[in-house]
Amino acid sequence: MVFNSYTFIVFFLVMMGLYNLPISWKSRKIILLLGSYLFYAAWNPPFILLLWLSTVVDFFVGRALYTQENKAKKKLLLVVSLIGNLGMLCFFKYGAFLLENFVTVVNALGMDYHPAKPNIILPAGISFYTFTTLCYTIDMYKKESKPVKSMLDFSLFVTFFPHLVAGPIVRPPQLAPQFESPKKATAQQIYEGLFLLSLGLFMKVVLADGMLASPADTVFGAQKSLHTLDAWLGVLAFSGQIFFDFAGYSTCAIGVAACMGFTLPENFKYPYAATGFSDFWRRWHITLSAWLRDYLYIPIGGNRKGPFRTYINLMITMLLGGLWHGANWTFVVWGALHGLYLCIEKLIQDMSKKSSLDENGSVALPDQKKNMSWGFMKAMFVFFLVNVTWVFFRAPDFTSAWRLLLSMFSSVKDSKAVLPSLDVLVVAIVIVLMVLFHWRMRNTSVLQAAAKMPAWLLGIVWSAMLILLILSQESSGSFIYFQF
């Protein structure tokens, strides 16, 4: 079931009606849990058992981790949780990938080995709910938060349908305590939630699917070299498509949760206005970035063991972050490029800190106006380099990625134009407006901006989004991050 479908609209209205019945809080939570399982079952009902198994195991293991004082037993329990969660993730998501690479290596060594290809179906959202349950058991091991009191609350923490399939990735203190006492959305929460739901659907249906998906698919699906303009417009189209698609999902999820009185963490904050690559990852897929920082980068040493180890730790984190997105070496290269960007940025920052000290050892303060202009220039440079990485993220293989990069940065003989003039115009307008909007909004939120707008203007904007949604509703494709 996807947010951008009539089925979900009916499901959401029924859930709102049942959830607001004058019944006990426990009964309302059971309705939420059953509704969440139904939401997930719309993809593949048998995988509910996998989700349920992960929930049950981590609930009891987490409680045991928190109370266990024997260090050896405590580590054993954590290993059990890690093997259980990561084992399922590796089998379903990386099983075929690992087998394929193993066969390649074995055959390269001269052995003729050709096993049957496994027919493994990837459960929807397994990367997201695995990270959700993992952070719970790790937190219990470190005693950074208290165990969830009941199985019902923990099950809701894991399976709450707005965030279940594609995030945001929630931490125990962010959501679990909200299930302890009765929740009923205020009129303001419902108003804001419906606005965010409308905005998220507009981003997905009208912008991502309606305006940008087709030119992106055309360019990335080309089998021959392209004109430089078409190559760049296709990559820019995907850059906008993946933002509007994923940020649209997160916006919908936050809005749906708000309509029921719950708060989910922010997942995007105008990333294409980032003035650096660390800034980009503080704005793009915020909950994943924070997860990788707290549960991978810092535990392996972070920046505490000298510059060289810092660069190694950054690369390891981004390589695994790339692999998290998909079982393909192109995702690893995508992560490696971001790791390289972060390492170079860190090196430049360290050198700048030394050179910016005056004779008294103080840092010279920059001129604010010049700083704003310089900041925008840096944002455009970061946006340019991020677009280069999207080539590897979207391309099906290295041959396609290399062919597209050559088209972007050189005039290739026999290249051809594949985008019609209307697509060229639409992509150019949408991307320019997106970047300007990101820069204008980089230090605020959409709800804060909406609150400052006159009621009549907000009404016009909201109505226009709804009208365009209705006109574009033939698009009901899955969100891009469902495959991760």
C-alpha positions as CSV (number, residue, x, y, z in Angstrom):
1,M,0.0,0.0,0.0
2,V,1.4,3.4,-1.0
3,F,0.5,6.8,0.3
4,N,-0.2,8.0,-3.3
5,S,-3.2,5.6,-3.9
6,Y,-6.9,5.7,-3.4
7,T,-6.5,2.5,-1.3
8,F,-4.4,4.4,1.3
9,I,-6.9,7.3,1.4
10,V,-9.7,4.8,2.3
11,F,-7.4,3.0,4.8
12,F,-6.3,6.3,6.4
13,L,-9.9,7.5,6.8
14,V,-11.0,4.2,8.3
15,M,-8.0,4.2,10.7
16,M,-8.7,7.7,11.8
17,G,-12.3,6.8,12.5
18,L,-11.4,3.7,14.5
19,Y,-8.6,5.3,16.3
20,N,-10.8,8.1,17.5
21,L,-13.6,5.8,18.9
22,P,-14.4,6.4,22.6
23,I,-12.7,3.2,23.7
24,S,-9.7,2.4,26.0
25,W,-6.2,3.5,25.1
26,K,-5.1,-0.2,24.9
27,S,-7.9,-1.0,22.5
28,R,-6.9,2.0,20.3
29,K,-3.3,0.8,20.3
30,I,-4.4,-2.6,19.2
31,I,-6.3,-1.1,16.4
32,L,-3.2,0.9,15.4
33,L,-1.1,-2.3,15.5
34,L,-3.5,-4.4,13.5
35,G,-3.8,-1.5,11.0
36,S,0.0,-1.3,10.7
37,Y,0.2,-5.1,10.0
38,L,-2.6,-4.7,7.4
39,F,-0.7,-1.8,5.8
40,Y,2.5,-4.0,5.6
41,A,0.5,-7.1,4.4
42,A,-0.6,-5.2,1.3
43,W,2.9,-5.9,-0.2
44,N,3.4,-9.6,0.8
45,P,1.4,-11.0,3.7
46,P,3.9,-13.9,4.6
47,F,6.6,-11.3,5.5
48,I,4.5,-10.2,8.5
49,L,5.9,-13.3,10.2
50,L,9.4,-12.0,9.6
51,L,8.5,-8.6,11.0
52,W,6.8,-10.2,14.0
53,L,9.8,-12.5,14.7
54,S,12.2,-9.6,14.6
55,T,9.9,-7.7,17.0
56,V,9.5,-10.5,19.5
57,V,13.1,-11.4,19.6
58,D,14.4,-7.9,20.1
59,F,11.8,-7.1,22.7
60,F,13.0,-9.9,25.0
61,V,16.6,-9.6,24.1
62,G,16.5,-5.9,24.7
63,R,15.0,-6.3,28.2
64,A,17.6,-9.0,29.1
65,L,20.4,-6.7,27.9
66,Y,19.2,-3.9,30.2
67,T,19.0,-6.1,33.3
68,Q,21.9,-8.4,32.7
69,E,25.0,-7.6,34.8
70,N,27.3,-10.4,33.6
71,K,29.4,-8.8,30.9
72,A,30.0,-12.1,29.0
73,K,26.3,-12.9,28.9
74,K,25.5,-9.4,27.9
75,K,27.8,-9.5,24.9
76,L,26.4,-12.8,23.9
77,L,22.9,-11.4,24.0
78,L,24.0,-8.5,21.8
79,V,25.6,-10.9,19.4
80,V,22.4,-12.9,19.2
81,S,20.5,-9.7,18.3
82,L,23.1,-8.6,15.8
83,I,23.2,-12.0,14.1
84,G,19.5,-12.3,14.0
85,N,18.8,-8.8,12.5
86,L,21.8,-8.5,10.3
87,G,21.5,-12.1,9.3
88,M,18.0,-11.7,7.9
89,L,19.0,-8.4,6.2
90,C,22.0,-10.0,4.6
91,F,20.1,-13.1,3.4
92,F,17.1,-11.2,1.9
93,K,18.9,-8.1,0.6
94,Y,22.5,-9.3,-0.1
95,G,22.1,-13.1,-0.6
96,A,22.0,-13.0,-4.4
97,F,24.7,-10.2,-4.5
98,L,27.1,-12.2,-2.3
99,L,26.6,-15.4,-4.3
100,E,27.1,-13.6,-7.6
101,N,30.4,-12.1,-6.4
102,F,31.5,-15.4,-4.9
103,V,30.9,-17.1,-8.2
104,T,32.8,-14.4,-10.1
105,V,35.8,-14.8,-7.8
106,V,35.7,-18.7,-7.9
107,N,35.5,-18.7,-11.7
108,A,38.3,-16.2,-11.9
109,L,40.5,-18.7,-10.0
110,G,39.8,-21.3,-12.7
111,M,37.0,-23.2,-11.1
112,D,33.9,-23.8,-13.2
113,Y,31.1,-23.1,-10.7
114,H,27.6,-22.1,-11.9
115,P,25.0,-22.6,-9.1
116,A,21.3,-21.9,-9.7
117,K,20.3,-18.3,-9.1
118,P,18.4,-17.9,-5.9
119,N,14.8,-16.6,-6.1
120,I,14.8,-14.3,-3.1
121,I,12.1,-11.7,-2.6
122,L,13.1,-8.6,-0.8
123,P,10.7,-7.7,2.1
124,A,9.5,-4.1,1.9
125,G,11.3,-1.8,4.3
126,I,13.6,-4.5,5.8
127,S,16.5,-2.1,5.9
128,F,14.4,0.5,7.8
129,Y,12.8,-1.7,10.5
130,T,16.1,-3.7,11.0
131,F,17.9,-0.4,11.9
132,T,15.0,0.5,14.1
133,T,15.2,-2.7,16.1
134,L,19.0,-2.7,16.1
135,C,19.2,0.8,17.7
136,Y,16.9,-0.5,20.4
137,T,19.0,-3.5,21.4
138,I,22.2,-1.4,21.2
139,D,20.7,1.3,23.4
140,M,19.6,-1.4,25.9
141,Y,23.2,-2.8,25.9
142,K,24.6,0.7,26.6
143,K,21.7,1.5,29.0
144,E,21.1,4.8,27.1
145,S,17.4,4.4,27.4
146,K,15.0,2.3,29.4
147,P,13.2,-0.8,28.1
148,V,9.8,-0.4,26.5
149,K,7.3,-1.5,29.2
150,S,5.0,-3.7,27.1
151,M,5.1,-5.9,24.0
152,L,2.2,-3.9,22.5
153,D,4.1,-0.6,22.8
154,F,7.3,-2.1,21.4
155,S,5.4,-3.7,18.5
156,L,3.9,-0.3,17.7
157,F,7.3,1.3,18.0
158,V,8.6,-1.0,15.3
159,T,5.6,-1.3,13.0
160,F,3.8,2.0,13.3
161,F,2.6,2.2,9.7
162,P,3.6,5.8,8.8
163,H,7.4,5.1,9.3
164,L,7.4,1.3,8.8
165,V,8.4,1.0,5.1
166,A,10.7,4.0,4.4
167,G,11.3,5.8,7.6
168,P,12.1,8.1,9.2
169,I,14.3,5.7,11.2
170,V,13.1,6.3,14.8
171,R,15.0,5.8,18.0
172,P,13.3,4.3,21.1
173,P,13.1,7.7,23.0
174,Q,11.7,9.4,20.0
175,L,8.5,7.3,19.6
176,A,8.1,4.5,22.2
177,P,7.2,6.9,25.1
178,Q,4.4,8.4,23.0
179,F,2.5,5.1,23.3
180,E,2.5,5.0,27.1
181,S,-0.3,7.5,27.6
182,P,-3.5,8.3,25.5
183,K,-2.9,10.4,22.5
184,K,-5.5,12.3,20.6
185,A,-4.5,14.9,18.0
186,T,-5.4,18.5,18.6
187,A,-7.2,20.5,15.9
188,Q,-3.8,22.2,15.2
189,Q,-2.1,18.8,14.8
190,I,-4.7,17.6,12.4
191,Y,-4.5,20.8,10.4
192,E,-0.7,20.7,10.1
193,G,-0.8,16.9,9.5
194,L,-3.2,17.2,6.6
195,F,-1.2,20.1,5.1
196,L,2.0,18.0,5.3
197,L,0.2,15.0,3.8
198,S,-1.0,17.2,0.9
199,L,2.5,18.6,0.4
200,G,4.2,15.2,0.5
201,L,1.7,13.8,-2.0
202,F,2.2,16.9,-4.2
203,M,6.0,16.4,-4.1
204,K,5.7,12.7,-5.0
205,V,2.8,12.7,-7.5
206,V,3.1,16.0,-9.3
207,L,6.8,16.8,-9.1
208,A,8.7,13.5,-8.8
209,D,6.4,11.3,-10.9
210,G,4.6,13.8,-13.1
211,M,7.5,16.1,-14.1
212,L,10.8,14.5,-13.5
213,A,10.6,10.7,-13.6
214,S,10.1,10.5,-17.4
215,P,13.2,12.6,-18.4
216,A,15.3,10.9,-15.8
217,D,14.3,7.4,-17.1
218,T,14.9,8.5,-20.7
219,V,18.4,9.6,-20.0
220,F,19.4,6.8,-17.7
221,G,17.9,4.3,-20.0
222,A,19.7,5.5,-23.1
223,Q,22.0,2.9,-24.7
224,K,24.1,5.4,-26.6
225,S,26.1,8.6,-25.8
226,L,24.0,11.7,-25.3
227,H,24.3,15.4,-25.9
228,T,25.9,17.1,-22.9
229,L,22.8,19.2,-22.2
230,D,20.5,16.1,-22.2
231,A,22.9,14.2,-20.0
232,W,23.0,17.0,-17.4
233,L,19.2,17.5,-17.5
234,G,18.6,13.8,-17.0
235,V,20.9,13.8,-14.0
236,L,19.3,17.0,-12.6
237,A,15.9,15.5,-13.2
238,F,16.8,12.4,-11.1
239,S,18.4,14.7,-8.5
240,G,15.0,16.4,-8.1
241,Q,13.0,13.2,-8.5
242,I,14.8,11.4,-5.7
243,F,14.5,14.4,-3.4
244,F,10.8,15.0,-4.1
245,D,10.1,11.2,-3.9
246,F,11.9,10.5,-0.6
247,A,11.3,13.8,1.1
248,G,7.7,13.5,-0.1
249,Y,7.3,10.1,1.6
250,S,8.9,11.5,4.9
251,T,6.6,14.5,4.8
252,C,3.5,12.2,4.3
253,A,4.7,10.0,7.2
254,I,5.1,12.9,9.5
255,G,1.8,14.4,8.5
256,V,-0.1,11.1,8.9
257,A,1.4,10.5,12.4
258,A,0.5,14.1,13.4
259,C,-3.1,13.5,12.5
260,M,-3.2,10.8,15.2
261,G,-1.3,12.9,17.7
262,F,2.2,11.5,17.3
263,T,5.5,13.2,16.4
264,L,8.1,11.7,14.0
265,P,11.6,13.1,13.6
266,E,12.4,15.4,10.7
267,N,14.1,13.6,7.9
268,F,15.0,16.3,5.3
269,K,16.0,19.9,5.7
270,Y,16.5,21.4,2.3
271,P,19.7,19.4,1.5
272,Y,20.4,21.2,-1.8
273,A,21.2,24.3,0.1
274,A,24.0,22.6,2.0
275,T,27.3,24.5,2.0
276,G,29.4,21.5,2.6
277,F,29.2,17.7,2.5
278,S,28.9,17.2,6.3
279,D,26.1,19.9,6.1
280,F,24.5,17.9,3.2
281,W,24.3,14.8,5.4
282,R,22.9,16.8,8.3
283,R,20.1,17.7,5.9
284,W,19.6,14.6,3.7
285,H,18.0,11.5,5.2
286,I,18.8,12.9,8.6
287,T,17.7,9.9,10.6
288,L,19.9,7.5,8.6
289,S,22.9,9.9,8.8
290,A,22.4,10.2,12.6
291,W,22.1,6.4,12.9
292,L,25.4,5.8,10.9
293,R,27.1,8.5,13.0
294,D,26.0,7.2,16.4
295,Y,26.0,3.4,15.8
296,L,28.9,3.1,13.3
297,Y,31.2,6.1,12.9
298,I,31.6,6.9,16.7
299,P,31.9,3.3,17.9
300,I,34.7,2.6,15.4
301,G,36.6,5.6,16.7
302,G,35.1,8.7,15.0
303,N,37.5,11.5,15.1
304,R,39.1,10.6,18.4
305,K,42.1,8.7,17.1
306,G,43.9,11.2,14.9
307,P,43.3,12.6,11.4
308,F,44.3,9.5,9.5
309,R,41.9,7.2,11.4
310,T,39.2,9.9,11.0
311,Y,39.5,9.6,7.2
312,I,39.4,5.8,7.4
313,N,36.3,5.9,9.7
314,L,34.6,8.4,7.4
315,M,35.2,6.1,4.4
316,I,34.1,3.0,6.2
317,T,30.9,4.7,7.3
318,M,30.0,6.0,3.8
319,L,30.9,2.7,2.1
320,L,28.6,0.8,4.3
321,G,26.0,3.6,4.0
322,G,26.2,3.2,0.2
323,L,25.8,-0.6,0.5
324,W,22.8,-0.1,2.8
325,H,21.0,1.5,-0.1
326,G,21.3,-1.5,-2.4
327,A,23.1,-4.7,-3.3
328,N,25.1,-3.3,-6.2
329,W,28.7,-2.1,-6.5
330,T,27.4,1.2,-8.0
331,F,25.9,2.0,-4.6
332,V,29.3,1.3,-3.0
333,V,31.0,3.7,-5.4
334,W,28.3,6.3,-4.6
335,G,29.1,5.9,-0.9
336,A,32.8,6.0,-1.6
337,L,32.5,9.3,-3.5
338,H,30.6,10.9,-0.6
339,G,33.3,9.5,1.8
340,L,36.0,11.1,-0.4
341,Y,34.1,14.4,-0.4
342,L,33.9,14.3,3.4
343,C,37.6,13.5,3.8
344,I,38.7,16.3,1.5
345,E,36.3,18.7,3.3
346,K,37.7,17.6,6.7
347,L,41.3,18.1,5.5
348,I,40.5,21.6,4.1
349,Q,38.7,22.6,7.4
350,D,41.6,21.5,9.5
351,M,44.0,23.5,7.3
352,S,41.7,26.5,7.3
353,K,41.5,26.5,11.1
354,K,45.2,26.8,11.4
355,S,45.5,29.6,8.7
356,S,42.6,31.6,10.0
357,L,44.1,32.3,13.5
358,D,45.4,35.8,14.0
359,E,48.5,36.6,15.9
360,N,46.6,36.3,19.2
361,G,45.3,32.9,18.4
362,S,41.7,34.1,17.7
363,V,39.6,33.2,14.6
364,A,38.9,36.2,12.4
365,L,35.2,36.8,11.9
366,P,34.0,37.0,8.2
367,D,31.9,39.7,6.7
368,Q,28.2,38.6,6.8
369,K,27.2,39.9,3.3
370,K,30.3,38.3,1.7
371,N,29.7,35.2,3.7
372,M,26.1,34.8,2.3
373,S,27.3,35.2,-1.3
374,W,30.2,32.8,-0.7
375,G,27.8,30.4,1.1
376,F,25.5,30.3,-2.0
377,M,28.5,29.6,-4.3
378,K,29.6,26.8,-2.0
379,A,26.1,25.4,-2.0
380,M,26.0,25.3,-5.8
381,F,29.4,23.6,-5.9
382,V,28.2,21.0,-3.4
383,F,25.0,20.5,-5.5
384,F,27.2,20.0,-8.6
385,L,29.3,17.3,-7.0
386,V,26.3,15.6,-5.4
387,N,24.8,15.3,-8.9
388,V,27.9,13.5,-10.1
389,T,27.3,10.9,-7.4
390,W,23.7,10.5,-8.4
391,V,24.9,9.0,-11.7
392,F,26.2,5.9,-9.8
393,F,23.1,5.8,-7.5
394,R,20.7,5.7,-10.5
395,A,22.7,3.9,-13.2
396,P,22.0,0.1,-13.4
397,D,25.7,-0.7,-14.0
398,F,29.2,0.9,-14.4
399,T,29.0,0.8,-18.2
400,S,25.9,3.0,-18.2
401,A,27.3,5.3,-15.5
402,W,30.6,5.8,-17.4
403,R,28.8,6.5,-20.7
404,L,26.6,9.1,-19.0
405,L,29.6,10.7,-17.2
406,L,31.4,11.0,-20.6
407,S,28.4,12.6,-22.1
408,M,28.2,15.1,-19.2
409,F,31.8,16.2,-19.4
410,S,32.7,15.9,-23.0
411,S,31.3,16.2,-26.5
412,V,31.0,12.6,-27.6
413,K,31.0,11.8,-31.3
414,D,27.6,10.4,-32.6
415,S,25.9,11.6,-29.5
416,K,22.2,12.3,-29.8
417,A,19.4,14.3,-28.2
418,V,16.7,12.3,-26.5
419,L,14.7,14.8,-24.5
420,P,11.9,16.8,-26.2
421,S,11.9,20.6,-25.8
422,L,9.0,20.5,-23.3
423,D,10.9,18.1,-21.0
424,V,14.0,20.4,-21.2
425,L,11.9,23.4,-20.2
426,V,10.1,21.6,-17.4
427,V,13.3,20.1,-15.8
428,A,15.1,23.5,-16.1
429,I,12.3,25.4,-14.4
430,V,11.6,22.8,-11.6
431,I,15.3,22.4,-10.7
432,V,16.0,26.1,-10.6
433,L,13.0,26.8,-8.5
434,M,13.8,23.8,-6.2
435,V,17.4,25.1,-5.6
436,L,16.3,28.6,-4.9
437,F,13.5,27.4,-2.6
438,H,16.0,25.3,-0.7
439,W,18.3,28.2,-0.2
440,R,15.5,30.5,0.8
441,M,14.1,28.0,3.3
442,R,17.4,26.5,4.6
443,N,17.1,27.9,8.1
444,T,13.4,27.4,8.7
445,S,10.7,24.8,8.2
446,V,7.7,24.5,5.9
447,L,5.2,24.7,8.9
448,Q,6.9,27.9,10.2
449,A,6.8,29.4,6.7
450,A,3.1,28.4,6.3
451,A,2.2,29.9,9.7
452,K,3.6,33.3,8.5
453,M,1.6,33.3,5.3
454,P,-1.8,35.1,5.1
455,A,-4.7,32.7,5.4
456,W,-5.9,33.6,1.9
457,L,-2.5,32.9,0.3
458,L,-2.1,29.6,2.2
459,G,-5.5,28.6,1.0
460,I,-4.6,29.3,-2.6
461,V,-1.4,27.3,-2.4
462,W,-3.1,24.4,-0.6
463,S,-5.9,24.4,-3.1
464,A,-3.5,24.5,-6.1
465,M,-1.6,21.5,-4.7
466,L,-4.9,19.5,-4.3
467,I,-6.1,20.4,-7.8
468,L,-2.8,19.3,-9.4
469,L,-2.9,16.2,-7.3
470,I,-6.3,15.3,-8.6
471,L,-5.3,16.0,-12.2
472,S,-2.2,13.8,-11.7
473,Q,-3.6,10.9,-9.7
474,E,-3.0,8.4,-12.5
475,S,0.5,8.2,-11.1
476,S,0.6,5.6,-8.3
477,G,4.1,4.3,-8.5
478,S,6.0,3.1,-5.5
479,F,8.4,5.4,-3.7
480,I,12.0,4.9,-4.7
481,Y,13.2,4.1,-1.2
482,F,10.8,1.1,-0.9
483,Q,13.4,-1.0,-2.7
484,F,16.0,-0.3,0.0
